[in-house]
Amino acid sequence: MPFREVNSKMVEATVVPGQRLFSQRGAMLAYKGEVSFTPNVQGGQGGVMSMIGRRLANEATPLMTVEGAGTVLFGHGGHHVQVISLTGDTLYVEADRLLAFDGTLQQGTMFLGSQGGVMGMVRGQVTGQGLFTTTLEGHGAVAVMAHGGVFEVPITPQRPVHVDPQAYVAHHGDVRNKLSTALGWRDMVGRGSGEAFQLELSGSGSVYVQASEEKL
């Protein structure tokens, strides 16, 4: 795994020849060695289709390609950072939460309506995520950002997990999600809180929850 958590708000990445990382532009804090940083215009490993999906999703978070030999310190905006390891499964996460990730991971986008139908699309509007979300698939590591720290909650077939949509950061595994109302429609009139909805995740995997309802 190329990432080492230096503290709760910073990670150190090891860059080796022949391999590359992707990071959010402006996330590099310091580096040692012969390392290059190049603006990436194709949306990461997913190529042109990933770029198109990101544009449809209004996810204009620009990326940098990081290559060479050395170490790089990453952090952004004082946000808490969590490193997530993938072993062949898919991580679902919003583009603006990506601090850095392995270049070995395949990047793409997923239409939220494909998980939960119409309610999946409603979830996107309620959480402010839009109608698409970013996917990272394969073997590698991802450093994501959140407010107030991140807690990993296991999801099992016998015990689904209910999350406040505003506190949701990411999830991975064989997981289905759907949005349900925690209050009646009449009770929701005039309320701006996302607590009127619950995001239910079922299956086998994990969901990452931040200790805040604040978006990045």
N, C-alpha and C positions, 0 to 999 in steps of 0.2 A: 504494500500500500504506500503510495507516494506522499501521503499527508500525515503530519504529526501535529497534534494539538499542542501549541505552545502555552496558551491559556484559553480562557473561555471566549476570547474575541480575536484570536489570531491562530493561523496554522502555518506550518512550514512544509513546503513541498520540495521533494527531491526530483530534479530534472536530470535525465540521463540521455545520452546520444541515441538517436533512433526512435525515441518515444516523445510524445508531446502531451501537453496539458492544455486545457482551455480555462480561461478565467474571465470574470467580468472586468471590463475596462475600468481602470482606476483602482483596482483592488490590490495591485502590487505595492507593498510597503517598503521592501528592501530586498536585495538579492546579492549572492556571492557566486563567482564563477563566470563562465562564458554563456550567458543566457540571452536569448533574443525574444522580443515581444512584438508580434505582428497583428494588426487589425484583421479580424476574421469577418468576411462578408458573406459566407455561405451557411451561417447558422450552426457551426460546429461540425461534428462528424456526420450529421444527417444530410449534408449537401444542400442542393437547391430546394428540394421538397421540404426540408426542415425549415429553410429560410422562408419559403412561402407560407408554411403553417404558422411560423412566428409572426409574420406580417398580418395574417388573418386574425391571429389571436391578439393583435396589438401588443405583442411582446417584443418591443424594440430594444431590449437590453443588449447592448453591443458586447461582443466577446473579443478576447485576445488569444492568439495562439502562442503558447510558451514552449520554446525548444532550446536545446543546447545541453550544457553540463554544469550543474551547480545546485544551489538551493535558493528558494524564493519564499519570502514571508508575505502572506495574504491576509487582508482584513478590509472591512469596508463599513464606514459610517458608525463604528463602535458597536455594531450588531454582534450578538452572540453567534458563535459558529459551532456547528455540529458536523462531524465526519460520519458518513454513512457508507458502509461497505456493501457492495452488490456481488452476489455469487451466481450470476446467470439470470436473475429476475429483473423486473422493471421497476424503476422509481418514478412516481408521478409527483411533480413538483413545479411550482411556478417559476418562470424564467428569472424574475427579479430576485428570487431567493437563492439563485445559484452564485456561489462565490468562485468555485473552481471545481473541475472534474477531470478524470482520466480521459485522455484522447482515445483510449480503447473502447469507450462506451459509445453505443449507437444512439444518437439523439434524434428525436422526432416530436410530433405533436399528436394529441388525441382529442377528438371532439367529445366534450363532456356529455353530450346527449347520448353517446354510445354506452355510457355507464349510468343507467338510471332514467333513460328516455327523456321525457319532457322535464321531469324533476331534476335531471342532471343539468339541463340548461338553466333551470331556475337557480340551482346551486351556484352556477357560475356568476349569475347576476347578483345574487345575495352576497357572495364572498368578494365580489369585485374582481374575480379572476377572468372574466370574459367567458367565451364559449369553448375555448381550447385550453389545454394544459400541456406542459412540456414533459416528455418521457425520456429517460436514460436507461438503456438496457445493456446487459452484458456482465462482464467481470471487471471490477474496478472500484474506485472510491469517489465519493462526491462530498464536497464541503458546502453545506447550506447555511443560510443566515436566518436569524429569528430574533424577536424581541424577548428579552428576559430569560433566555435559556430555553432548552428543548428537552422534553421528556418522551422516551420511546414507550409506547403502550402496545403490548402484544395483542394480536387478533387471532382468535381460534374459532373453529366451526361451532363450538358449543357456546361461545361467549362473544357476540359482536360488541363493538365499541361505539359509543355515541360521543360526538365531538361538537363543540361550538364551532361553526364554520369559520368564525373570525380567528380562532386559535389554531386552526389546522395549518400545518406546514407542508407535509408530504406523507406519502405512504408507499409501501412496496409489498410484493407478494401476490398471491392469488386472491385478490380482494375485490369485492363489489361494493359500490357506494350508492346510497340513495339519500335524498333529503326529505325530512318529514317536519311537520309543524309541531312545535312544542306547545303552542297556544292556539286557541281558536282564532279564526280570521277576524272576528269582531274584536278580540282582545289585542290584535296586532295593529289596529288602526292608530296611527299617530306615533307608533313606536319605531325608533330607528335602530334598535339593537338587533344584532344577529342572533340573540338568544331566543328569538321567536322561532328559530329553526334549529333542527339538530341534524348533523351529518352522521348517518349510520353506516359503519363499515363492517362487513361480514366476510368470512372466509378464513384464510390462513396467511398471516403476514404481520406487519407492524405499521402503526401510524405514529407520526411525530407531531407533538403538540407543543406550542410555545406558551410561555407563562405570561401571556398578554393577549388582548383582543385587538391590538394595534397592527395595522398593515405596514409593510415596509414602504 
